[in-house]
Amino acid sequence: MLLWEAAGRYGWIHELFFPPAGKILVSFVQIMLSGEIFGHIGVSLWRAGLGYILAALIAISLGVLMGYWKSAYEAFELVTRC
């Protein structure tokens, strides 16, 4: 933790890419106290949920197609036979 703080504070690594731990902690406390973080959490959960739903719809649809049509199964099968 001290090495992380020193690397950011003394410019060993550019602060834009590797901010000091103390600066991160202060920013975190500020957005927690302002309530701003809950909006960010909501957006992140929405994006994760939407991504999961889209992936599930595609995977389930593809699985059904592969189950019904042998040509679809052969086209999308990832495991090759030896």
Buried (B, 14 or more C-beta within 10 A) or exposed (E): EEEBBBBBBEEEEEEEEEBBBEEEEEEEEEEEEEEEEEEEEEEEEEEEEEEEEEEEEEEEEEEEBBEEEEEBEEEEEEEEEE
